[in-house]
């Protein structure tokens, strides 16, 4: 699928202007941030990343739990055959 010119491939991705560890270190080196500000910012980033990872894990876990609770009905197309390979 092609994206329109100027359209992001990940619209929910990292916001423009947000900082990652490389830009934090560069900010300290350039004098834009003090080391203590950089440390505080890095902690905030770590918490944010963990929150995103936790949310994604919870969503995947819910999907698996739903699949286990209500497996799809096997029709003629989905029926397993004796020669099925696992």
Secondary structure, 3 states (H helix, E strand, C coil): CCCCCCCCCCCCCCCCCCCCHHHHHHHHHHCCCCHHHHHHHHHHHHHHHHHHHHHHHHHHHHHHHHHHHCCCCCCCCCCCCCCCCC
